[in-house]
Amino acid sequence: MTGAVDARLREDDVCLTMGGEPTFVSIDDMDSAEWNTEALGARKRERTEVLL
């Protein structure tokens, strides 16, 4: 069965990666905690609303 799954993934051009999750990097505040280690921040919420 594994061969069939692998063939289907190739057929459908499904590509898998590890550790390449999308990230957002602030162009004007690259060093603050909200863009590096903190889960939430005032500017982060603002940017999220703009992107949505």
Secondary structure, DSSP 8 states (H G I E B T S, - for coil): -HHHHHHHHHHTT----SS-------SS-TTSGGGTT-S--HHHHHHHHHH-
